[in-house]
Amino acid sequence: MQEQRFTEKDWKLFRSKIADWQESFMDRLNREYIAILSEDANSSDKFRKLDKRIKEDRKKAGVQVRMSRSNLICNIISLLNEGAISFEDLEDFSDGLKETVGAFIDR
């Protein structure tokens, strides 16, 4: 396992940003849910489609994360892969964290 290179400042910064990142991600999800409900389809079909989508989305890091230092890198990678954040959102983080995350993303 690769050494997880991040600082205490990175951990504190992540904790300060995660709520806003998640709120923004869930706002986007809500707009997508509205689009599903606005489709020209049977109510039962829209309901089932939305129910399935919500069940999938609730497992995403953009909705909920396990807050621990040991999950920091995995959480950031998940947020990036889900489109909840972009690499530009990591600009205030340490170079070590960005290099570690970048190495996993490039794989």
C-alpha positions in Angstrom: 0.0 0.0 0.0 1.3 3.4 -0.9 2.1 5.8 1.9 -0.7 8.3 2.3 1.0 11.7 2.1 -1.1 14.4 3.6 -0.7 16.9 6.4 -2.8 17.8 9.4 -3.7 21.0 7.6 -5.0 18.9 4.7 -7.3 17.0 7.1 -8.6 20.2 8.6 -9.1 21.7 5.2 -11.0 18.7 4.0 -13.2 18.8 7.1 -14.0 22.5 6.4 -14.8 21.9 2.7 -16.7 18.6 2.6 -20.1 20.0 3.7 -20.1 22.6 0.9 -18.9 20.1 -1.7 -21.6 17.7 -0.6 -24.3 20.4 -0.6 -23.3 21.4 -4.1 -23.3 17.8 -5.3 -26.7 17.1 -3.8 -28.1 20.3 -5.3 -27.0 18.9 -8.7 -28.6 15.5 -7.9 -31.8 17.3 -6.9 -31.9 19.0 -10.3 -31.4 15.7 -12.0 -34.2 14.2 -9.9 -36.5 17.0 -11.0 -35.7 16.2 -14.6 -36.6 12.6 -14.0 -39.9 13.6 -12.5 -40.6 16.0 -15.3 -40.2 13.3 -18.0 -43.1 12.5 -20.2 -43.7 9.0 -18.7 -46.0 7.1 -16.4 -45.9 8.2 -12.8 -45.1 4.7 -11.7 -42.1 4.5 -14.1 -40.8 7.9 -13.0 -41.2 6.8 -9.3 -39.3 3.5 -9.9 -36.6 5.3 -11.9 -36.1 7.9 -9.2 -36.2 5.4 -6.4 -33.4 3.3 -8.1 -31.4 6.4 -8.7 -31.6 7.7 -5.1 -30.6 4.2 -3.8 -27.5 4.4 -6.0 -26.7 8.0 -5.2 -27.0 7.7 -1.4 -23.9 5.5 -1.4 -21.7 8.1 -3.1 -19.1 10.2 -1.2 -20.8 13.3 -2.6 -23.7 12.4 -0.3 -22.0 10.8 2.7 -18.5 9.9 3.7 -16.9 8.1 6.5 -15.0 10.9 8.3 -11.6 9.6 9.3 -8.0 10.5 8.5 -7.5 7.0 7.2 -10.2 7.5 4.6 -9.1 11.0 3.5 -7.4 10.0 0.2 -10.1 7.5 -0.7 -12.8 10.0 0.0 -11.1 12.6 -2.2 -10.7 10.1 -5.0 -14.3 9.1 -4.8 -15.4 12.7 -4.9 -13.3 13.3 -8.0 -14.5 10.1 -9.7 -18.2 11.0 -9.0 -17.7 14.5 -10.3 -18.6 16.0 -6.9 -15.3 18.0 -7.1 -12.7 18.7 -9.6 -8.9 18.6 -9.2 -9.0 22.4 -9.1 -10.9 22.1 -5.8 -7.7 20.7 -4.3 -5.6 23.7 -5.0 -5.3 24.7 -1.3 -4.2 21.2 -0.3 -0.5 20.2 0.1 1.5 19.1 -2.9 1.9 15.6 -1.2 -1.8 15.1 -1.1 -2.3 16.3 -4.7 0.5 14.0 -5.9 -0.9 11.0 -4.0 -4.4 11.6 -5.4 -3.1 12.2 -8.8 -1.1 9.0 -8.8 -4.4 7.1 -8.1 -6.4 9.0 -10.6 -3.9 8.4 -13.4 -4.0 4.6 -12.9 
